[in-house]
Amino acid sequence: MKRIVLTGGGTAGHVTPNMALVPALEKEGYQISYIGSKDGMEKKLIEDIGLPYYGISSGKLRRYFDVKNFTDPFRVMKGYFDAKKTLKHLKPNVVFSKGGFVTVPVVMAAKHLRIPVIIHESDMTPGLANKLSIPSANKVCCNFPETVKHLPEGKAVLTGSPIREELFTGSKEKGLKLCDFTSSKPVLLIIGGSLGSVAINNAVRDNIDELLEDFQIIHICGKNNLESMLAGKSGYRQFEYVKKELKHLFACADVIISRAGANAICELLALRKPNILIPLGLNASRGDQILNAQSFQRQGYSYVLNEEDVTSKSLLNAVHEVYDNRASYVNAMNQSELSDPIGTIVKLANELARK
Ligand SMILES: CC(=O)N[C@H]1[C@@H](OP(=O)(O)OP(=O)(O)OC[C@H]2O[C@@H](n3ccc(=O)[nH]c3=O)[C@H](O)[C@@H]2O)O[C@H](CO)[C@@H](O)[C@@H]1O
């Protein structure tokens, strides 16, 4: 039997693409195991879908000052030895890494043990963890054509991002029922990335009464971000993080406000959902969401609102503009070809897997 180790963690964007590969890998006869950090959000997500999970020690590699910078190098070193031990035990034919800090020691240990490694970069330019991993990888999959030029020749493979098949099986009726909504008023869904977004949450809540005049609102606001004052408000439902029901909530949404994380936007495009993107700014990231959002705006898929331009007025305008012109957004999205990221990655794994 062929064995594969999947790794990735930190935020859901480094986990859901791995989850998307699972059914196809199982069909191909792979025995799948997962390596993540001991207590990251990936642990719960992966255990929930029934994969064997191996936690290793992990530290964040920060570019900025933090007291933890002095203890984390030791955790990363320990992570390397944990990863080596786990890989020796699991003996995979191939490793697939979706990125995030926990994956660096896994990829390096795999290289040391001569296990072929495929890594995947969802964003336009490689993040720090993937940059450190690229020299140890056999192939580097990417989501955007623009990324290929940032990768070593001979390693880059343009695959797109794997999207969970189940997201295409949502039911509008089930979504409305879950929220106790009617079918006679449009639904606005707000999703702030896998960790939520305080800036987006505040902008929505500051405008709640105006927005509720025309829309019913599903607000996925991130862990610990529920607002108790709004609990039970008619036409408004809030969730911290949504797992199995996400497909139904997407199905009943007429307009979506989202961060511009690479996976989230690929899902919106594949599901043909008219959307407003509020990318994470340069103060909190290397600016990849800004590039993601600009690319989607250029292609006519999205309306982009920069975080510093979000006001009560601009947000309301954007929602109405996208809702009124939803047909033209859907039309533009219909021009995009759906590639086959899952099929391409599984084929690559088959080709590289150590015999
Ligand atoms: C703050 C941060 O570092 N953001 C990065 C992170 O975002 P983040 O982790 O938010 O990643 P994405 O937006 O790419 O993906 C989020 C994933 O979580 C899922 N989801 C989200 C909420 C929920 O309740 N349920 C659920 O299932 C979404 O459907 C999606 O599959 O990784 C992305 C991909 O490398 C980057 O583009 C982002 O810049």
The ligand as an SDF file (V2000), in Angstrom:
LIG
                    3D

 39 41  0  0  0  0  0  0  0  0999 V2000
   -4.0230   36.0840    8.3350 C   0  0  0  0  0  0  0  0  0  0  0  0
   -3.3490   35.1720    7.3900 C   0  0  0  0  0  0  0  0  0  0  0  0
   -2.2430   34.7190    7.6030 O   0  0  0  0  0  0  0  0  0  0  0  0
   -4.0040   34.9120    6.2570 N   0  0  0  0  0  0  0  0  0  0  0  0
   -3.4840   33.9950    5.2640 C   0  0  0  0  0  0  0  0  0  0  0  0
   -4.1180   32.6500    5.4850 C   0  0  0  0  0  0  0  0  0  0  0  0
   -5.5140   32.9400    5.4960 O   0  0  0  0  0  0  0  0  0  0  0  0
   -6.6600   31.9680    5.9320 P   0  0  0  0  0  0  0  0  0  0  0  0
   -6.1920   30.8530    6.7910 O   0  0  0  0  0  0  0  0  0  0  0  0
   -7.7760   32.8080    6.4190 O   0  0  0  0  0  0  0  0  0  0  0  0
   -6.8970   31.2910    4.5550 O   0  0  0  0  0  0  0  0  0  0  0  0
   -7.8750   31.2640    3.3480 P   0  0  0  0  0  0  0  0  0  0  0  0
   -8.8170   32.3880    3.2690 O   0  0  0  0  0  0  0  0  0  0  0  0
   -6.9840   31.0090    2.1900 O   0  0  0  0  0  0  0  0  0  0  0  0
   -8.6550   29.9080    3.6830 O   0  0  0  0  0  0  0  0  0  0  0  0
   -9.5290   29.7860    4.7580 C   0  0  0  0  0  0  0  0  0  0  0  0
  -10.1650   28.4350    4.6470 C   0  0  0  0  0  0  0  0  0  0  0  0
  -10.9370   28.1940    5.8050 O   0  0  0  0  0  0  0  0  0  0  0  0
  -12.2530   27.8550    5.4460 C   0  0  0  0  0  0  0  0  0  0  0  0
  -13.1740   28.2860    6.5110 N   0  0  0  0  0  0  0  0  0  0  0  0
  -13.1190   29.5660    6.9990 C   0  0  0  0  0  0  0  0  0  0  0  0
  -14.0020   29.9720    7.9970 C   0  0  0  0  0  0  0  0  0  0  0  0
  -14.9390   29.0240    8.4820 C   0  0  0  0  0  0  0  0  0  0  0  0
  -15.7510   29.2940    9.3700 O   0  0  0  0  0  0  0  0  0  0  0  0
  -14.9450   27.7680    7.9670 N   0  0  0  0  0  0  0  0  0  0  0  0
  -14.0750   27.3660    6.9900 C   0  0  0  0  0  0  0  0  0  0  0  0
  -14.1080   26.2060    6.5580 O   0  0  0  0  0  0  0  0  0  0  0  0
  -12.4890   28.5450    4.1160 C   0  0  0  0  0  0  0  0  0  0  0  0
  -13.5520   27.9410    3.4310 O   0  0  0  0  0  0  0  0  0  0  0  0
  -11.1160   28.3470    3.4550 C   0  0  0  0  0  0  0  0  0  0  0  0
  -11.0010   27.0760    2.8720 O   0  0  0  0  0  0  0  0  0  0  0  0
   -3.7070   31.7400    4.4670 O   0  0  0  0  0  0  0  0  0  0  0  0
   -3.9780   32.1360    3.1170 C   0  0  0  0  0  0  0  0  0  0  0  0
   -3.4600   31.0470    2.1850 C   0  0  0  0  0  0  0  0  0  0  0  0
   -2.0920   30.8280    2.3530 O   0  0  0  0  0  0  0  0  0  0  0  0
   -3.3490   33.4940    2.8130 C   0  0  0  0  0  0  0  0  0  0  0  0
   -3.7610   33.9210    1.5180 O   0  0  0  0  0  0  0  0  0  0  0  0
   -3.8050   34.4930    3.8550 C   0  0  0  0  0  0  0  0  0  0  0  0
   -3.1760   35.7520    3.6260 O   0  0  0  0  0  0  0  0  0  0  0  0
  1  2  1  0
  2  3  2  0
  2  4  1  0
  4  5  1  0
  5  6  1  0
  5 38  1  0
  6  7  1  0
  6 32  1  0
  7  8  1  0
  8  9  2  0
  8 10  1  0
  8 11  1  0
 11 12  1  0
 12 13  2  0
 12 14  1  0
 12 15  1  0
 15 16  1  0
 16 17  1  0
 17 18  1  0
 17 30  1  0
 18 19  1  0
 19 20  1  0
 19 28  1  0
 20 21  1  0
 20 26  1  0
 21 22  2  0
 22 23  1  0
 23 24  2  0
 23 25  1  0
 25 26  1  0
 26 27  2  0
 28 29  1  0
 28 30  1  0
 30 31  1  0
 32 33  1  0
 33 34  1  0
 33 36  1  0
 34 35  1  0
 36 37  1  0
 36 38  1  0
 38 39  1  0
M  END
$$$$
